[in-house]
Amino acid sequence: MVFLFRKKILNKSIEDVLYEKYTNENYTKKNLLLYEIGKRSGLSIAYNEKKVSNNCFNLTYLLVTDFCTSLRSAKTAPNKTQVKQMLVGRLRRRGKKLKEFMLTIKTADSTEINTLLSIYIEKVKWLRSMNKPLWDESQFTLEALNKKYENPVFYVGIINNEIIGGFILVEYDRLYWPEVTDNSTYFFYKFVISNKYCGKNYSDRILKWVKEYGREMNKKYIRLDYDGNRKPITEMYTRNGFNPVDTISNQHVSKLIKAEYLITGNN
């Protein structure tokens, strides 16, 4: 059933999907709908005589709810062409704000990995200057990370063509999670947001994306560890649904919390 639903909407234009969403207030497949829209090549619209491309995932969060509500309240129900025109008009009016809001998350190429490494180093130095050391510069070379993690995949978050941070996903962690021997898990590591973009809710948005990506890839868990002595980090993972399952320690952290997020609906 899920496969048929995916196949069905993959051939629809964005205005078709929006039109269907707005005419069906009780749409029950919202998350899958959002992900499938975002997974495609993206939305291109006219914006000040230029083309703006977006993966639609965050565009949908920004617009669909209030957009569809406004359509339902219209005196005359618009057709699909009018829906598209109204969407483009709204994007034009919100252009600058929308571009600043749009977050793209993607696997990093070699250049983007180097930028991500520099953000790690920036964070290491800043934490040290705040007398809250966490990492060491030597950890953040490509060689060191490839040695520590088994087949790591680097991801970056991009706003307005600028990398704001990133993370690593791996499928096995034989050091801290040796009991997990199947492929049911994404292990989420080395999460960082550039200081310039801290405090703007990007952490929560990236974590939400990771959970949805895990669902799409048929994972059952997102697992990670964090320093339980750091209140902001603890609060971030707690409010995003990560539940502690064990407390250990290593040479750097006296209270290392192992936590997991259960992806409901995936067996």
N, C-alpha and C positions, 0 to 999 in steps of 0.2 A: 504493500500500500504506500509506504513512504517513497519507494523508488518511483512508483507511478506518479505520485504527487510532484516529485522533483522533475521528472521528465516533462510533466505537464507545464510547469511554470517556466522551465528553461527556455521555451520558445516564445515567451511573452515579452512584450516591450514593457518598459517601466510604467508607461501610462496605462497599459492594460492591467498590470498588477495593482496599481493604485486604484484604478476604477473598480476592480473586483473587491479590493479591500474596503473601499468606501461604501459600496453597495451591500456589503455583508458585515454588519456591525459585530457579529458573533464569530468572526474569523478565528478559528482555533489553532491554526498552524503558524502563528506569528513568528516564532523564533526561526523555524525552518525556512519560512518565507524570506525573512531578512537575510539569512545566511546565503540562500541560493541567489538572491539578487546580488549580494556583494561578491559572490564567488565568480560571477560572470565577468566579462571584460570591462564592465563599468558603464556608468551613465555619462553621456556627453550631451551638453546643452549649450545653447547660445548664451553667452554672458559678456556683455559689452563688446560684441563682435569678436569674441574669442571663444575658444572651446575650453570648458572646464570639465575635467574627468574626475570621477570619484568612485570608490568601490561600493557606494550606495548604502553600506551598512550603517554608518553614522549619519549619513544624509537621511535615512529612513527614521532614525531615532529623533532627529531634529524636526522633521516635517510631517511625517505621516499622521501622527495622532491628531494634531491640531488642524492639519490640512484636511483630513477626512471629516473631522467634526464640522469644519466650516462648509464643506461641500454638502453635508447632510442638512445643514441649516439653511441652505440656499432656497429661495422661493421656487426656482425652477431647476430641476435636476440637470446637471451638465452631462453632455455626452463625452466620449473618450477624447475627441479632439479638443474639446474645451478643457478637460482635465489637464491635458498636456500643456495647453496655453496658460492655464492658471498656475501650474507648477513652475513653468519657466518664468512667468511674471513674478512669482514669489521669490524665486531664487535670485532674480535680478535685484529685487529690492533688498534682499538680505545678503547680497553678494559678499561683501567684505567680512561680515560676521560669520557667514557660512564657511568661507575659505579658511578662516582661523579655527573654526570648530572641527573641520573634517580631519579625521585621524585615519591614516592608512597604516596597516600592519602587514609586513611582508617578510619573507626570508631575505636575508641580507646577502648582497654580492660582496666581493672582496673589498671594494672601496668603502662600502657601508660598514663592513666589519671593522675596518680601521677606524672609522669615525666612532663606532660604538666603543672600541677599545680606549679611545681618547676620552670618552665620557666616563668610563670606569676610572681612569686615572684622575680625572678632574674630581670625581666623587671621593676617591681615596684621600686626596690631598685636602679636600674641604672637611671631611670627617676628622682628619687628624688635626686640622687647625681649630676645630670645635672641641677638641679633647674627647672625641668619641670615635677612636680608631676602630675600623671594622675589617678592612681588607688591606692588602699590601700590593704595591705596584707590580711586584714580580709575578703576581697571579694573573695579570692581564696582558699576557702576550698570547698570540694565537697558538704558539707551540705549547705553552703551559696549559691552556684551556683544552686543547685537543688531547693532551696527556691525561688530564684529570677526568674528563668526561668521555664516555664511549659514544662515538659518532654524534657529537653535538651539532645541533642546527641552530644557527643564530637568526634572531628576528629583530627587526627594528620598527619603531613607531615613527611616523613621519607626519608633520604638520607643516603645510605651506612649503613643501620641498625641503624642510629642515628636519634632520633626525633628532628626536627629542629623548630617545632612550631605547632600551631594548632588553632582551632576555635570551636565555638558552633553553631549548627543549631537548631532552634525551629520553630514550625508551627504557633504559636500564640504569640503575644506580647500585652497583655491587658493594659500595662502601657503607652507605647509610641505610639502604633498603635491600639488603641481600635476600630477604625473605620473599621479595617480589620477583618471581622468575618468569612470569608470563608477559604478554605484551598488552596488558590491560591499562597501562599507565603512561601518562606523560609526566616526566619529572621537570619541574619548572625551577630554573636556577639563574643566578646572577641578574636579577631584575634591577634595573637602574633607570631613573629619570634624571635628565640634566637639571641642574639647579635652576636654570632659567625657566623651566616649565613645572617646577614643583608647586604643589598647592592649588592645582587647577583641575583636579579630578582625573588626570590622565591615568594614574595608577589603577583606579577602579575600572576605567574603561578598557584598559589593556587586559586586566584580569578577567573581565567579562568576555572579551574576545577569546582568550585562551580557553575558557570553559566551553564556549560554543564551538571552538575549533576541535577540542577534545571530543565533544559530542558527535561532530560531523565525521571524525576519524574513528568512531566507534570505540573510543576509550571509555573505561569505567571510572577512572580516577585521574585527578590532577594532584600530584604529591610534591611536597617541597619541605624545606626546613628553614628556620629563621631564628634569630637571636631573641630569646624570650625576655631578655633584660631590656630590650628597646621597645618602649611603649608604643610609639607611632607605628612601627612595623607590626607589632602584635595586633593592634587595633585594625590595621588595614586588612590583614588576612582574616581576622575574625569576622568583620562586617561583610567580607566577600565569601563567607560560607566555609572557610577552611577550619576543620576540627582537629585539635591536637590529639595525637594517638600515642606519643611517647616523648620522653625528655632524656636527652643524652648530653654529652659534652665532648669537646675536642680541645686541641691545643690553643685555639683562639677564643672559643666561646664556652662559658661555664654552664649555660642553660640553653642548649640547642633543642628547639621544639620541632619535632617531626609532625607534620600536619597533612591532611588530605581533604580533598573535595570530591564527594561522590556525585557522579553525573547520573542523575535519575533517568530512567528509560533505556539505558544501555546495559545489556546483559553480558 
